Amino acid sequence: MAKSKPAGESKVGLIIALAFFVITSIALGVFAYQFNSEVEGANNKVKEAKATEQKATDLLLAERKRVSMYKSLVGVDLSEDEKTVLGGVPSTDPLRAEQQELMARIRGGLQSVAAAEKLDFDPATFLLWDWPANGNLPPSPKSGSQPNRSTSLQQESLRLVSAAEKIRLQAVSAKVAAEQSNASFNAAVAEYTKAKEELEKARLETVAEKAKVVAALAAAKEAASSAYKDDTDTFRQRQANLNLEKNVLAQANEQLKNTLQDNKQTLEDLRKRDEAKKSVLPYDLPKGKIVSRRGNAVEINLGYADRLQTGVVFSVQPLDYTDKGEQSRIRQVFDPKGRPVRDREGNAVKMFQPKGSIEVVEVLGPNLAKGLITGEYDDTREPIMAEDLLYNASWQKGNSDHVVLVGIFDKDGNGTDDIRQVATELKKAGVTVDGYWDLATNKWAEGGPTERTAYVIRGEFPLVLPGAMGEGLTKEKENLRGSLSAALTQADNKGAKVISYRDYFPRVGYKVAFGLPDDTVNQAAAKYLQAALPPPDAPR
């Protein structure tokens, strides 16, 4: 029979096992807690790093939007990425408040300057870059003067400075003109005062003489109740003489007034002539030269490297023109019938005349083109030849000055206004025509003057003179002249310079009839009046 173990000895192993299990469970629990704590700490650090990275990313994006906004405002070209960033700014972005505050400061400063200088200027039209209430900020500002054109704060500031300088120069000119007018007025006042004093002196002398006659008559009546007939006749004659002297003085006073008016008109004529001299187009430099001539065709040293195109017209001058100057090409003007033209004072009318003109018909190479002679003024004594110089006052190596036309342009001297045809042919000759003043509608046709318009080509104006064609339509012609003057003023306000077609057309090689009679000019303007006029050659 097996020997049984004591009861206490059989529980030792179980106690040891239980104790080991408890200790192991506690150790595993502590290890699991520590491990979970470390994992949670690592996760928190990852979240903090991501939050820091997102904050830095948001800050970087905000600064990129701000930098793009300021670059667009001052006119710096934006990259495609910058345009995308700026175009995607939502209306809730804090940058909106900053942009609105910036535009408010700019317009507030302009408003202060306008108020201080008493200028009629609306700062709201200076720069258009407002943020729509439910939309994105526009990628770039718009010009206040041209809302359809993108611009920048720098460009609009330069435009504003340029306009202010022009106004300042106009004010200086106006002051000089006012001082001159004031001096003329003071001189006229002095002349009038002197005449008034002489008239008053003559009046007093007349009154004194009349008093003497009355006294003599009273004495004669007292001496004898019946005066002799001869004495009566003598008195009447003396009275008639006094009246005659009074009339002579009145005529002298009227003549003095007329003389004063004539002097004012002469002063005005001198001023207009001085202005006309200032408006003469300075002759430009040669653009090229003729290489060779064969028959009516020439080759010139200009080509596609100079952006030359067919249809461009050049006037031709001799090789020594640069030494002799423009005065060497002044010639007598003849009318369409070959008669010398004279002004109203009987002086011969002269104008600038080139040797001739050519038109480009084919571009052959980078510096070679073919042209045809379209005009040659004296092919016997002064023919167009190799080494002759080429001029065009508007063409500039593929570009040209911008011009507008104002007035009557009778191209062939037949009494018809050809302004539309002239504008078309000038464009074909390489001149940039911004438009012309249409007298039928009193509006600009085909555009109008802009800030880029360099010259206003002034044609003929209808004349308001006694004995001129259509003298019964004085009011209508004055209205027509007023319309043309208004067009000149509009172009002048854009900075364009007025020049007569007599000075401009020969310099671009364009031929029209010069020296038109007054009746022909008025006939060309007749279709714009209320009543038609008879032909220029019709008897009156």
MOGI-V895453 format. One record per backbone hydrogen bond with DSSP energy under -0.5 kcal/mol. CO is the residue of the C=O (numbers start at 1). NH is the residue of the N-H. E is the energy in kcal/mol with one decimal. If there is no record, write none. Layout:
CO;NH;E
CO;NH;E
This chain:
2;4;-0.5
6;10;-1.1
7;11;-0.5
8;11;-0.7
9;12;-0.8
9;13;-0.5
11;15;-2.1
12;16;-2.5
13;17;-2.7
14;18;-2.6
15;19;-2.7
16;20;-2.5
17;21;-2.2
18;22;-2.3
19;23;-2.7
20;24;-2.6
21;25;-2.6
22;26;-2.5
23;27;-2.5
24;28;-2.8
25;29;-2.5
26;30;-2.7
27;31;-2.6
28;32;-2.9
29;33;-2.5
30;34;-2.6
31;35;-2.6
32;36;-2.8
33;37;-2.5
34;38;-2.4
35;39;-2.4
36;40;-2.6
37;41;-2.4
38;42;-2.3
39;43;-2.4
40;44;-2.3
41;45;-2.2
42;46;-2.2
43;47;-2.5
44;48;-2.6
45;49;-2.5
46;50;-2.6
47;51;-2.7
48;52;-2.6
49;53;-2.7
50;54;-2.8
51;55;-2.5
52;56;-2.6
53;57;-2.6
54;58;-3.0
55;59;-2.6
56;60;-2.7
57;61;-2.7
58;62;-2.6
59;63;-2.4
60;64;-2.3
61;65;-2.4
62;66;-2.4
63;67;-3.0
64;68;-2.5
65;69;-2.1
66;70;-2.3
67;71;-2.5
68;72;-2.2
69;73;-2.0
70;74;-2.0
71;75;-0.6
71;76;-2.6
72;75;-0.6
73;153;-5.1
79;83;-2.6
80;84;-2.2
81;85;-2.3
82;86;-2.8
83;87;-2.7
84;88;-1.0
86;89;-1.2
88;90;-0.5
89;137;-0.6
90;93;-1.4
93;96;-2.1
94;98;-1.4
95;99;-2.8
96;100;-2.5
97;101;-2.3
98;102;-2.2
99;103;-2.4
100;104;-2.1
101;105;-2.1
102;106;-2.2
103;107;-2.5
104;108;-2.5
105;109;-2.4
106;110;-2.0
107;111;-2.4
108;112;-2.0
109;113;-2.1
110;114;-2.7
111;115;-2.3
112;116;-2.5
113;117;-2.5
114;118;-0.5
114;119;-2.8
119;121;-1.5
121;123;-0.7
122;125;-1.8
123;126;-1.6
123;127;-0.6
126;144;-1.2
127;129;-0.9
128;142;-2.5
130;132;-0.6
132;135;-1.0
141;151;-1.8
142;128;-2.6
146;143;-0.8
146;149;-2.4
149;143;-2.2
152;156;-2.6
153;157;-2.1
154;158;-2.2
155;159;-2.3
156;160;-2.4
157;161;-2.5
158;162;-2.5
159;163;-2.4
160;164;-2.3
161;165;-2.3
162;166;-2.1
163;167;-2.3
164;168;-2.3
165;169;-2.4
166;170;-2.4
167;171;-2.3
168;172;-2.2
169;173;-2.5
170;174;-2.6
171;175;-2.2
172;176;-2.3
173;177;-2.6
174;178;-2.4
175;179;-2.5
176;180;-2.3
177;181;-2.6
178;182;-2.6
179;183;-2.2
180;184;-2.2
181;185;-2.5
182;186;-2.6
183;187;-2.1
184;188;-2.3
185;189;-2.6
186;190;-2.2
187;191;-2.2
188;192;-2.5
189;193;-2.7
190;194;-2.2
191;195;-2.2
192;196;-2.5
193;197;-2.3
194;198;-2.2
195;199;-2.4
196;200;-2.4
197;201;-2.3
198;202;-2.3
199;203;-2.3
200;204;-2.4
201;205;-2.2
202;206;-2.3
203;207;-2.4
204;208;-2.5
205;209;-2.5
206;210;-2.4
207;211;-2.2
208;212;-2.0
209;213;-2.0
210;214;-2.5
211;215;-2.6
212;216;-2.6
213;217;-2.5
214;218;-2.5
215;219;-2.4
216;220;-2.2
217;221;-2.4
218;222;-2.3
219;223;-2.3
220;224;-2.2
225;227;-0.6
228;232;-1.9
229;233;-2.6
230;234;-2.6
231;235;-2.4
232;236;-2.4
233;237;-2.3
234;238;-2.5
235;239;-2.4
236;240;-2.4
237;241;-2.6
238;242;-2.3
239;243;-2.4
240;244;-2.4
241;245;-2.7
242;246;-2.3
243;247;-2.4
244;248;-2.5
245;249;-2.3
246;250;-2.2
247;251;-2.5
248;252;-2.4
249;253;-2.3
250;254;-2.2
251;255;-2.8
252;256;-2.2
253;257;-2.0
254;258;-2.4
255;259;-2.7
256;260;-2.2
257;261;-2.3
258;262;-2.8
259;263;-2.4
260;264;-2.0
261;265;-2.3
262;266;-2.8
263;267;-2.4
264;268;-2.2
265;269;-2.6
266;270;-2.6
267;271;-2.2
268;272;-2.4
269;273;-2.5
270;274;-2.4
271;275;-2.5
272;276;-2.5
273;277;-2.3
274;278;-1.8
275;279;-1.4
277;280;-1.1
288;390;-2.7
289;301;-1.8
290;387;-3.0
292;299;-2.4
294;297;-1.9
296;373;-2.5
297;294;-3.1
298;371;-2.8
299;291;-3.6
299;292;-1.3
300;369;-1.6
303;306;-1.5
303;308;-1.8
304;307;-1.5
309;312;-1.3
312;360;-2.6
314;358;-2.4
315;391;-2.6
316;355;-2.7
316;356;-0.9
317;389;-2.6
318;321;-1.7
319;322;-0.6
320;323;-1.0
320;324;-2.2
321;325;-2.9
325;328;-1.1
326;329;-2.1
327;330;-1.3
329;353;-2.3
331;351;-2.4
333;341;-2.7
335;338;-2.6
339;335;-2.8
341;349;-2.6
343;346;-1.9
347;343;-2.5
348;350;-0.5
349;333;-2.6
351;331;-3.0
355;377;-2.2
355;378;-0.6
356;316;-2.6
357;374;-2.0
357;375;-1.5
358;314;-2.3
359;372;-2.4
360;311;-3.1
362;364;-0.6
362;370;-3.5
365;304;-1.9
365;368;-0.8
366;303;-0.7
366;305;-1.3
366;306;-0.5
368;364;-1.6
368;365;-2.3
369;300;-2.3
370;361;-2.4
370;362;-1.7
371;298;-2.7
372;359;-2.4
372;374;-0.5
375;357;-2.5
378;382;-1.9
385;388;-1.6
388;290;-2.4
389;317;-2.4
390;287;-2.8
390;288;-1.0
391;315;-2.9
394;401;-1.1
396;399;-1.1
399;396;-4.4
401;432;-1.0
402;454;-2.5
402;455;-1.7
403;434;-3.1
403;435;-0.6
404;457;-2.8
405;437;-2.2
406;459;-3.1
408;410;-0.5
408;460;-2.5
409;411;-1.1
409;418;-3.5
411;513;-1.8
416;418;-0.5
418;422;-2.6
419;423;-2.3
420;424;-2.0
421;425;-2.6
422;426;-2.4
423;427;-1.7
424;428;-1.8
425;429;-1.5
426;431;-2.5
427;430;-1.5
429;313;-1.8
431;433;-0.9
432;403;-2.4
432;434;-0.7
434;448;-1.6
435;405;-1.5
436;438;-0.7
436;445;-3.3
437;439;-0.8
438;441;-0.9
438;442;-1.8
438;443;-1.2
443;438;-2.8
445;436;-1.8
450;453;-1.5
452;402;-0.7
454;497;-2.4
455;404;-1.6
455;457;-0.6
456;458;-0.8
456;499;-2.6
457;406;-2.3
457;459;-0.6
458;501;-2.0
460;408;-2.8
463;465;-0.6
465;468;-2.0
468;471;-1.1
470;473;-2.2
471;474;-0.6
473;477;-2.5
474;478;-2.4
475;479;-2.2
476;480;-2.1
477;481;-2.7
478;482;-2.2
479;483;-2.0
480;484;-2.0
481;485;-2.6
482;486;-2.1
483;487;-1.7
484;488;-2.2
485;489;-2.2
486;490;-2.2
487;491;-2.2
488;492;-2.5
489;493;-2.2
490;494;-0.8
491;494;-0.7
491;496;-2.0
492;495;-1.8
497;456;-2.9
499;458;-2.8
500;503;-1.0
500;504;-1.8
501;505;-1.9
504;507;-1.1
504;508;-0.7
505;508;-1.2
505;510;-2.3
506;509;-0.6
507;393;-1.2
517;521;-1.9
518;522;-2.3
519;523;-2.1
520;524;-2.1
521;525;-1.3
522;526;-0.5
523;526;-0.9
524;417;-0.6
525;528;-1.6
526;529;-1.9
535;538;-1.4
